[in-house]
């Protein structure tokens, strides 16, 4: 019994004794110890794998975020590159145009000198000759304009002519606005912050303020148009057109005939805009003109417009209105 140990098992039927050899005892002990060690090792290994999985998950999230950032940067760089290409093309076109003008300037200078009645000073430089010719040309143009204005004022404008002019040519205010936020001419653009030519007036007003036609005409365009946003273009008589930008919605459509004072749209802030306002333009033939004198033009000062806007052939317009009146009375 030296190398054995006795195991006693008791139950309701009594007790029983079993003797186990010492070697078997040791085997059982080591088996239990091995099982415990394997369990502890498995636990720590599982903890190690979990930490690795968490680390890989964090790295995966970080990688996805970096990829999204790279995509945004790539998209932004592509847009900037596109804008640079557009600017490059515009600059190349401008350089080509100026080169053509410069190459033809010398030949035209001689013609201008002959037309305005001066001979070229061969001792003067090219720049001095250009300056002299320009001064004479401006003086001649001023005299011609004064002569035309004098002839226009001498024309007898009947009441019927006045009514026809004010119904056909843009005049008066197209809406109830607070002030002129940006005048006609060069300015620092409020969005791009670049010195650019402003072809009209910016007239701030409440969102949804009605806009009215300043003269009768036909709606040539009523739709979205780039930086203008919602845009309307109306063709009037005698080569005049009016344009309206940043509208919230339209009251007319392309092809509609509109009468003076008819509602055409509502103030908004669509397109390239910093707030609700009307961008208002007046065009005569291929040129933009300052809308401000037209906005304050009425029956009481109908002759004043000829002094303020000298790019319009007023004499021809008055003659045409007289012809229309003569034909209608026959």
Secondary structure, DSSP 8 states (H G I E B T S, - for coil): -TTEEEEEEEETTEEEEEEEEHHHHHHHHHHHHHHHHHHHHHHHHHHHHHHHHHHHHHHHHHHHHHHHHHHHHHHHHHHHHHHHHHHHHHHHHHHHHHHHHHHHHHHHHHHHHHHTT----TTS-HHHHHHHHHHHHHHHHHHHHHHHHHHHHHS---HHHHHHHHHHS--S-SS--S-EEE-SEEEE-TTT-SEEEE-SEEEE--TT-EEE-SS-EEEEEEEE-GGG-EEEEEE-GGGEEEEEEEEEEESS-TT-EE-TT-EEEEEB--SS-SSSEEEEEEEETTEEE-HHHHHT--GGGTTTHHHH--SS-HHHHHHHHHHHHHHHH-
